[in-house]
Amino acid sequence: MKPTQLYQHLKELAAKLSVTVAEQNMRVTGVNAKSGLCIVKEQKLFIMDKHLTVREKNEVLARCLRNLPIDDIYVMPAVRKYLEKE
């Protein structure tokens, strides 16, 4: 599976888990901010640095999704395999 396809599937999985993925320009913040999951007004929001490569975005988002309960959700086998790798 191509990295861009994987990224799309990871974002779809995040949506199924009620996590909104938003790509932001982290460089304009003036602080050393990193991509990650946060909760804003009881909504789960994953803020992704838009300057990361697609492979880096996959790694960062997968790291987050690994910690969420996905057992009861259908996950494409290739995506599940990616999530299970370390």
Phi, psi and omega in degrees: 000136180289149181305322180293324177293317179299317180300318179297317179294322178295320178294322177295320177297317177302317179298321178297333180266013180063034176249122177271129177259121180236125177270129183229154174277100184284344183288335183278353182288334181082357176239162180278080181265149179235160177296147178174174182270137174218167178241124180237117181051048178066014176253134177280128181227124175257114180265119184252131175291116185291349181272356177288154174288164180299320178298318178294320178299318178300314181297314183293315181292320178297321179302320178290311185295332179299333183270001181254154182285107182245006184299325184266009182245138176291127177232127179310136184308318180295325179288317178299319179298318178297319180293329182280342178284157180255000000 
